[in-house]
Amino acid sequence: MKNINSIKKVVLAYSGGLDTSIIISWLKENYNCEVIAVVGNVGQKDELIGLEEKALKTGASKCYIEDLTDEFVNDYIFPTIKAGAVYEGKYLLGTSFARPIIAKRLVEIAIKEGADAIAHGCTGKGNDQVRFELAVKAFAPDMKIIAPWRIWDIKSREEEIEYALERKIPISISYETNYSKDKNLWHLSHEGLDLEDPANEPKYDKILEMCNTLENAPDNPSYIKLKFEKGIPVELNEEKLDGVTLIEKLNKIGGENAIGIIDMVENRLVGMKSRGVYETPGGTILYKAHKDLEEICLDKETAHYKQQVALKFADLVYNGQWFTPLREALSAFIDKTQETVTGEITLKLYKGNIINAGMTSPYSLYSEEYATFGEDAVYNQNDSSGFINLFGLPITVKAKMEEKLKKGDK
C-alpha cells in the first residue's frame, strides 16, 4: 500500500453489499482516513433502503445517494439498444453499462470533496475493476484508486462474512445464500455457489427475483404494443412514457411471462470464463422489438454493416471502454442509422417467448407490391436472367477454367 500516509479522504463506491459493507471498516483500519460513501441509484430500488444509515453506522462520514436513473436510461441504455449490442450473443450488458455512469459520478463527488482517492469493491478476477477504473481515468487521470480485493489478506466471500461478523457489521446474506448479485433497473445477475459448476442446473425457483419460472408463467399470452421514434421506445400500449417508467412496466409484464432469463458461460475480459444467470425481462422485450422494427426500416447494406458495428460496440461496453473516441464514433454512426427507425410493433409474450404480432412504419422499405406472389405490374421477372448471369459470372469463369484443365490432363 504505497503513499498510505498521503491518503486522508477516500470516496467509496458503496452498494451496501458484502464487499463494500466491510470495506469502510477496512479502509479506516488500514489508512486511518475519512471515508465518504457514494451510492449510484441506477434503479436498484429496495436495495437502497437504509443504505445511508448503514454506511454512517459502519464508519462513513457521509453518504451520498445519487439518482442517476434518467441519465442511465437515456445516455447509456438507449444508445446500447439502438446499437443492438449483445455480448457473445446473449448478455444484454446490464452490469457493464451501469459502471461508467456510477464511476463518473464518483469522480465528480471526489473532486467536490477534495478526496485523495477513490475506492471500489471489485475483485481482481472480474470485469468491473476495469470498467470503474477506465471511467475514473477518463475524468480524473491522476486520481489514486484503492482496490482492496487486490491488496488485502481476505481470500474469499466466506472470509468476508467472518470479517463482518467479527466487527458486528450488518450483512443481509449468509454462507448458504452467498450468491454474488448485481441489480439495477435493467437486470439482475446471479453468480457463485452452485452456479460455478456449469454442470448444475440453476435453482430458478430459488434465485429468480424479477421473473417467473417457465412453469409458473401464465397459460395465456400477453399482448403489448410498443412505439419507437428514431430507435428509442416512447410509448407502451399507446401510453407515452419516460424511459424509466417504460422499462419498469416492461420488467413487470416480461417478468410475469418468464421473459429474459439467460444462463451463460461468458468470456471475461481478464481471461477466464464465468458462468452466470441473468434476468432482463424488459430489456429482452425492447431488444426484440427494436431489432424486428429495423427489419422493415433499414436497407440491406446498412443493416448488415450495423451487425458488425453491434459486435464491436458490445465489446467496448463489456470491456469498460464507454468513454472512448471509438465508442463515441460508433454511436454517431448508429444515430444516423436510427433516423428512420420509427414505427409501432405488437408483440405476443408467452412462457419465455416473444413473438412478433405485426408492425408498421412510415419509413417501411417493405413493399407488398414488389414482394407479392400474386400478379403485379412493377416487377419484370425476366430481368432476373441477366442479373443471375452477371452475378454468377465469377462462378462460370472458374468452372470453365477447371474444365479446361481437366481436358488438358487427358
C-alpha positions as CSV (number, residue, x, y, z in Angstrom):
1,M,0.0,0.0,0.0
2,K,2.0,2.9,-1.3
3,N,1.6,6.5,-0.1
4,I,-0.6,5.3,2.6
5,N,0.1,8.4,4.8
6,S,-0.9,10.8,2.0
7,I,-4.5,9.4,1.8
8,K,-6.7,11.3,4.2
9,K,-10.1,11.1,2.5
10,V,-11.5,8.4,0.3
11,V,-14.7,8.3,-1.8
12,L,-16.0,4.7,-1.9
13,A,-18.4,3.3,-4.5
14,Y,-20.9,1.9,-2.0
15,S,-23.7,-0.6,-2.5
16,G,-24.3,-1.9,1.0
17,G,-23.5,-5.4,-0.2
18,L,-21.0,-7.7,1.3
19,D,-17.8,-6.2,-0.2
20,T,-18.5,-2.5,0.4
21,S,-20.0,-3.2,3.8
22,I,-16.7,-4.3,5.1
23,I,-14.5,-2.0,3.0
24,I,-15.5,1.1,5.0
25,S,-14.1,-0.6,8.2
26,W,-11.1,-1.9,6.3
27,L,-10.2,1.5,4.9
28,K,-10.4,3.2,8.3
29,E,-8.3,0.4,9.9
30,N,-5.6,0.4,7.2
31,Y,-5.4,4.0,6.1
32,N,-6.8,5.9,9.1
33,C,-8.7,8.0,6.7
34,E,-12.2,9.6,6.3
35,V,-14.5,7.5,4.1
36,I,-17.3,9.1,2.1
37,A,-19.8,6.5,0.7
38,V,-21.4,7.2,-2.7
39,V,-24.3,5.1,-3.9
40,G,-25.3,5.4,-7.6
41,N,-29.0,4.9,-7.8
42,V,-29.4,3.1,-11.2
43,G,-32.8,1.6,-10.3
44,Q,-31.9,-1.0,-7.7
45,K,-34.9,0.3,-5.6
46,D,-35.3,-1.9,-2.5
47,E,-31.6,-2.3,-2.1
48,L,-31.4,1.5,-1.4
49,I,-33.5,1.2,1.7
50,G,-31.5,2.0,4.9
51,L,-28.2,2.4,3.0
52,E,-27.3,5.9,4.3
53,E,-27.9,4.8,7.9
54,K,-25.9,1.6,7.4
55,A,-23.0,3.5,5.8
56,L,-22.8,6.0,8.6
57,K,-23.1,3.3,11.3
58,T,-20.3,1.4,9.8
59,G,-17.9,4.4,9.8
60,A,-18.6,6.6,6.8
61,S,-18.5,10.3,7.5
62,K,-21.1,11.0,4.7
63,C,-23.3,9.0,2.3
64,Y,-24.4,10.4,-1.0
65,I,-27.3,8.6,-2.7
66,E,-27.3,9.9,-6.2
67,D,-30.3,9.4,-8.5
68,L,-28.8,8.5,-11.9
69,T,-31.8,6.6,-13.3
70,D,-32.9,9.0,-16.0
71,E,-29.3,9.6,-17.2
72,F,-28.7,5.8,-17.1
73,V,-31.6,5.1,-19.4
74,N,-31.2,8.0,-21.8
75,D,-27.4,8.2,-22.1
76,Y,-26.4,4.5,-21.7
77,I,-29.3,2.1,-22.1
78,F,-31.0,3.6,-25.1
79,P,-27.7,4.1,-27.1
80,T,-26.9,0.4,-26.5
81,I,-30.4,-0.7,-27.6
82,K,-30.1,1.4,-30.7
83,A,-26.7,-0.3,-31.4
84,G,-28.3,-3.7,-31.0
85,A,-25.2,-4.6,-28.9
86,V,-25.3,-8.0,-27.3
87,Y,-22.2,-9.6,-25.8
88,E,-21.5,-13.1,-27.1
89,G,-25.0,-13.4,-28.4
90,K,-26.7,-13.5,-25.0
91,Y,-25.7,-10.9,-22.5
92,L,-27.6,-7.6,-22.6
93,L,-24.8,-5.7,-20.8
94,G,-26.8,-4.8,-17.6
95,T,-23.8,-4.5,-15.3
96,S,-21.4,-3.3,-18.0
97,F,-23.1,0.0,-18.9
98,A,-24.1,0.8,-15.3
99,R,-20.5,1.1,-14.2
100,P,-19.3,4.0,-16.3
101,I,-22.1,6.3,-15.1
102,I,-21.5,5.4,-11.4
103,A,-17.8,6.0,-11.8
104,K,-18.3,9.3,-13.5
105,R,-20.4,10.5,-10.5
106,L,-17.8,9.1,-8.1
107,V,-15.2,11.4,-9.7
108,E,-17.4,14.4,-9.6
109,I,-18.0,13.9,-5.8
110,A,-14.4,13.1,-5.2
111,I,-13.3,16.4,-6.8
112,K,-16.1,18.3,-4.9
113,E,-15.0,16.7,-1.6
114,G,-11.3,17.1,-2.2
115,A,-10.7,13.4,-1.8
116,D,-7.3,11.8,-2.2
117,A,-8.5,8.5,-3.7
118,I,-11.5,6.6,-5.0
119,A,-12.1,3.0,-3.7
120,H,-14.2,0.2,-5.1
121,G,-15.2,-3.3,-4.0
122,C,-14.5,-5.1,-7.3
123,T,-12.5,-8.3,-7.2
124,G,-9.2,-8.8,-9.1
125,K,-10.8,-11.5,-11.1
126,G,-13.7,-9.6,-12.6
127,N,-14.6,-7.1,-15.3
128,D,-15.9,-4.3,-13.0
129,Q,-12.5,-3.3,-11.8
130,V,-11.6,-2.4,-15.4
131,R,-14.9,-0.6,-16.0
132,F,-14.7,1.5,-12.9
133,E,-11.1,2.4,-13.3
134,L,-11.1,3.3,-17.0
135,A,-14.0,5.7,-16.3
136,V,-12.1,7.2,-13.4
137,K,-9.1,7.7,-15.7
138,A,-11.3,9.4,-18.3
139,F,-12.3,12.2,-15.8
140,A,-9.5,12.2,-13.2
141,P,-6.4,10.6,-14.7
142,D,-4.2,11.3,-11.7
143,M,-6.7,10.2,-9.0
144,K,-5.4,7.4,-6.8
145,I,-7.5,4.2,-6.8
146,I,-7.8,1.7,-4.0
147,A,-9.0,-1.8,-4.8
148,P,-9.0,-3.7,-1.5
149,W,-9.6,-7.1,-3.2
150,R,-6.2,-6.7,-4.9
151,I,-4.2,-6.0,-1.7
152,W,-5.9,-7.3,1.4
153,D,-5.5,-10.7,3.1
154,I,-9.1,-11.7,2.6
155,K,-9.3,-14.5,0.0
156,S,-13.0,-15.5,-0.3
157,R,-16.5,-14.3,0.3
158,E,-16.6,-16.7,3.3
159,E,-13.7,-14.8,4.9
160,E,-15.5,-11.6,4.2
161,I,-18.5,-12.8,6.1
162,E,-16.2,-13.8,9.0
163,Y,-14.6,-10.3,8.9
164,A,-18.1,-8.7,9.1
165,L,-19.3,-10.9,11.9
166,E,-16.2,-10.2,14.0
167,R,-16.8,-6.5,13.7
168,K,-20.5,-6.7,14.1
169,I,-21.0,-5.2,10.6
170,P,-24.6,-5.9,9.5
171,I,-24.9,-8.0,6.3
172,S,-28.0,-9.4,4.7
173,I,-26.5,-12.7,3.4
174,S,-25.3,-15.9,4.9
175,Y,-22.9,-18.7,3.9
176,E,-25.8,-20.5,2.3
177,T,-27.2,-17.6,0.3
178,N,-23.9,-16.1,-0.7
179,Y,-24.6,-15.5,-4.4
180,S,-22.9,-12.6,-6.0
181,K,-25.6,-10.3,-7.4
182,D,-25.9,-7.1,-9.2
183,K,-29.2,-5.3,-9.6
184,N,-30.4,-2.2,-11.4
185,L,-33.3,-1.0,-13.4
186,W,-32.2,-3.1,-16.4
187,H,-31.4,-6.5,-14.9
188,L,-30.4,-8.8,-12.0
189,S,-27.4,-11.0,-12.2
190,H,-26.5,-14.1,-10.2
191,E,-23.1,-15.7,-9.9
192,G,-21.3,-18.1,-7.4
193,L,-22.2,-21.1,-5.3
194,D,-23.7,-23.9,-7.3
195,L,-23.6,-21.8,-10.5
196,E,-19.8,-22.0,-10.5
197,D,-20.2,-25.5,-12.0
198,P,-21.7,-25.4,-15.5
199,A,-23.0,-29.0,-14.9
200,N,-25.5,-27.7,-12.4
201,E,-29.0,-26.6,-13.5
202,P,-29.8,-23.3,-11.9
203,K,-32.2,-23.4,-9.0
204,Y,-34.6,-21.0,-10.7
205,D,-37.4,-21.4,-8.2
206,K,-35.0,-20.1,-5.5
207,I,-32.9,-17.5,-7.3
208,L,-35.2,-15.7,-9.6
209,E,-36.5,-12.3,-8.4
210,M,-37.6,-10.4,-11.4
211,C,-39.0,-13.3,-13.4
212,N,-41.4,-16.1,-13.1
213,T,-40.1,-19.6,-13.9
214,L,-41.5,-21.0,-17.1
215,E,-43.7,-23.4,-15.1
216,N,-45.3,-20.5,-13.2
217,A,-45.8,-18.2,-16.1
218,P,-49.4,-17.6,-17.2
219,D,-51.1,-20.2,-19.5
220,N,-52.5,-17.3,-21.6
221,P,-50.4,-15.0,-23.7
222,S,-50.0,-11.2,-23.1
223,Y,-50.0,-8.7,-26.0
224,I,-48.2,-5.4,-25.9
225,K,-47.7,-2.6,-28.4
226,L,-44.5,-0.5,-28.5
227,K,-43.9,2.7,-30.4
228,F,-40.4,3.8,-31.3
229,E,-39.1,7.1,-32.6
230,K,-35.7,7.2,-34.1
231,G,-34.8,3.9,-32.4
232,I,-36.0,5.0,-28.9
233,P,-39.1,3.4,-27.3
234,V,-41.5,6.2,-26.4
235,E,-44.9,4.5,-25.9
236,L,-46.2,1.3,-24.4
237,N,-49.8,0.3,-25.2
238,E,-50.5,3.7,-26.7
239,E,-49.4,5.5,-23.5
240,K,-46.5,7.9,-23.8
241,L,-43.9,7.2,-21.1
242,D,-40.5,8.3,-20.0
243,G,-37.7,5.8,-20.4
244,V,-37.5,4.7,-16.7
245,T,-41.2,4.1,-16.3
246,L,-41.4,2.3,-19.6
247,I,-38.7,-0.1,-18.6
248,E,-40.2,-0.6,-15.2
249,K,-43.6,-1.6,-16.8
250,L,-41.9,-3.9,-19.3
251,N,-40.0,-5.6,-16.4
252,K,-43.3,-6.4,-14.7
253,I,-45.0,-7.7,-17.8
254,G,-42.0,-9.5,-19.1
255,G,-41.2,-11.0,-15.7
256,E,-44.7,-12.3,-15.3
257,N,-44.3,-14.1,-18.6
258,A,-40.8,-15.5,-17.8
259,I,-39.1,-13.4,-20.4
260,G,-35.4,-12.7,-20.4
261,I,-33.9,-15.5,-18.3
262,I,-30.4,-16.2,-19.6
263,D,-27.9,-18.8,-18.4
264,M,-24.5,-18.4,-20.0
265,V,-20.8,-19.0,-19.7
266,E,-19.1,-15.8,-20.8
267,N,-15.5,-14.9,-21.6
268,R,-14.4,-12.3,-19.1
269,L,-12.0,-9.5,-20.1
270,V,-9.4,-10.8,-17.6
271,G,-9.2,-14.1,-19.5
272,M,-11.2,-16.6,-17.6
273,K,-14.7,-18.0,-18.3
274,S,-17.5,-17.2,-15.9
275,R,-21.0,-18.7,-15.5
276,G,-23.9,-16.6,-14.5
277,V,-27.7,-16.3,-14.7
278,Y,-29.2,-13.0,-15.8
279,E,-32.8,-11.7,-15.6
280,T,-33.5,-9.0,-18.1
281,P,-37.3,-9.1,-18.8
282,G,-37.9,-5.6,-20.1
283,G,-34.6,-5.3,-21.9
284,T,-35.2,-8.5,-23.7
285,I,-38.5,-7.3,-25.0
286,L,-37.0,-3.9,-26.1
287,Y,-34.1,-5.6,-28.0
288,K,-36.5,-7.9,-29.8
289,A,-38.9,-5.1,-30.7
290,H,-36.2,-2.8,-31.9
291,K,-34.4,-5.5,-34.0
292,D,-37.7,-6.5,-35.7
293,L,-38.6,-2.9,-36.5
294,E,-35.2,-2.4,-38.1
295,E,-36.0,-5.3,-40.4
296,I,-38.5,-3.1,-42.3
297,C,-36.8,0.3,-41.7
298,L,-33.2,-0.4,-42.7
299,D,-31.8,-1.2,-46.1
300,K,-29.8,-4.4,-46.5
301,E,-26.3,-2.9,-46.7
302,T,-26.9,-0.7,-43.6
303,A,-28.5,-3.5,-41.6
304,H,-25.7,-5.9,-42.4
305,Y,-22.9,-3.4,-41.7
306,K,-24.6,-2.4,-38.5
307,Q,-24.5,-6.0,-37.3
308,Q,-20.7,-5.8,-37.4
309,V,-20.8,-2.4,-35.5
310,A,-23.0,-4.0,-32.9
311,L,-20.4,-6.7,-32.1
312,K,-17.7,-4.1,-31.6
313,F,-20.0,-1.8,-29.6
314,A,-20.8,-4.7,-27.3
315,D,-17.1,-5.5,-26.8
316,L,-16.4,-1.8,-26.0
317,V,-19.2,-1.7,-23.4
318,Y,-18.3,-5.0,-21.8
319,N,-14.7,-4.0,-21.6
320,G,-15.4,-0.7,-19.9
321,Q,-14.4,1.5,-22.9
322,W,-17.6,3.6,-22.8
323,F,-15.7,6.9,-22.6
324,T,-13.5,6.4,-25.6
325,P,-13.4,8.1,-29.1
326,L,-14.3,4.8,-30.8
327,R,-17.5,4.3,-28.8
328,E,-18.5,7.9,-29.4
329,A,-17.8,7.5,-33.2
330,L,-19.8,4.3,-33.4
331,S,-22.7,6.0,-31.6
332,A,-22.6,8.7,-34.2
333,F,-22.9,6.1,-36.9
334,I,-25.6,4.3,-35.1
335,D,-27.6,7.5,-34.5
336,K,-27.6,8.1,-38.3
337,T,-28.9,4.6,-39.0
338,Q,-31.8,5.2,-36.5
339,E,-33.2,8.3,-38.2
340,T,-35.9,6.1,-39.9
341,V,-36.4,3.5,-37.2
342,T,-39.8,4.9,-36.2
343,G,-42.9,2.8,-36.0
344,E,-45.1,0.5,-34.0
345,I,-44.8,-3.2,-33.2
346,T,-47.1,-5.6,-31.4
347,L,-45.6,-8.5,-29.5
348,K,-47.1,-11.7,-28.1
349,L,-45.5,-12.8,-24.8
350,Y,-45.9,-16.4,-23.8
351,K,-43.9,-18.6,-21.4
352,G,-40.5,-17.1,-22.1
353,N,-41.2,-16.4,-25.8
354,I,-41.5,-13.1,-27.6
355,I,-43.5,-13.4,-30.9
356,N,-43.9,-10.6,-33.4
357,A,-47.6,-10.0,-33.9
358,G,-47.4,-7.2,-36.5
359,M,-45.5,-3.9,-37.1
360,T,-45.9,-0.8,-39.2
361,S,-43.6,2.2,-40.0
362,P,-44.0,5.3,-42.2
363,Y,-40.4,4.6,-43.3
364,S,-41.0,0.9,-44.1
365,L,-39.0,-0.4,-47.0
366,Y,-41.1,-3.5,-47.3
367,S,-43.3,-3.2,-50.5
368,E,-46.1,-5.8,-50.8
369,E,-46.4,-4.6,-54.4
370,Y,-42.9,-5.9,-55.2
371,A,-42.8,-8.9,-52.8
372,T,-46.2,-10.4,-53.7
373,F,-46.6,-13.9,-55.1
374,G,-49.6,-12.7,-56.9
375,E,-49.8,-10.7,-60.1
376,D,-48.0,-7.4,-60.1
377,A,-47.3,-4.6,-62.6
378,V,-44.0,-3.3,-61.2
379,Y,-41.5,-6.3,-61.4
380,N,-40.4,-7.9,-64.6
381,Q,-39.3,-11.4,-63.7
382,N,-37.4,-11.8,-67.0
383,D,-34.9,-9.2,-65.6
384,S,-33.6,-11.8,-63.3
385,S,-31.9,-13.8,-66.1
386,G,-29.4,-11.1,-66.9
387,F,-28.8,-10.4,-63.2
388,I,-28.1,-14.0,-62.4
389,N,-25.7,-14.3,-65.4
390,L,-23.7,-11.3,-64.2
391,F,-23.9,-12.2,-60.5
392,G,-22.7,-15.7,-61.3
393,L,-20.0,-14.8,-63.8
394,P,-17.1,-15.5,-61.5
395,I,-18.5,-19.0,-60.8
396,T,-19.0,-19.6,-64.6
397,V,-15.4,-18.5,-65.4
398,K,-13.9,-20.7,-62.6
399,A,-15.9,-23.7,-63.7
400,K,-14.8,-23.3,-67.3
401,M,-11.2,-22.9,-66.2
402,E,-11.4,-26.2,-64.3
403,E,-13.0,-28.0,-67.3
404,K,-10.1,-26.8,-69.5
405,L,-7.5,-28.1,-67.0
406,K,-9.3,-31.5,-66.9
407,K,-9.2,-31.8,-70.7
408,G,-5.6,-30.8,-70.7
409,D,-4.7,-33.6,-68.3
410,K,-6.2,-36.1,-70.6
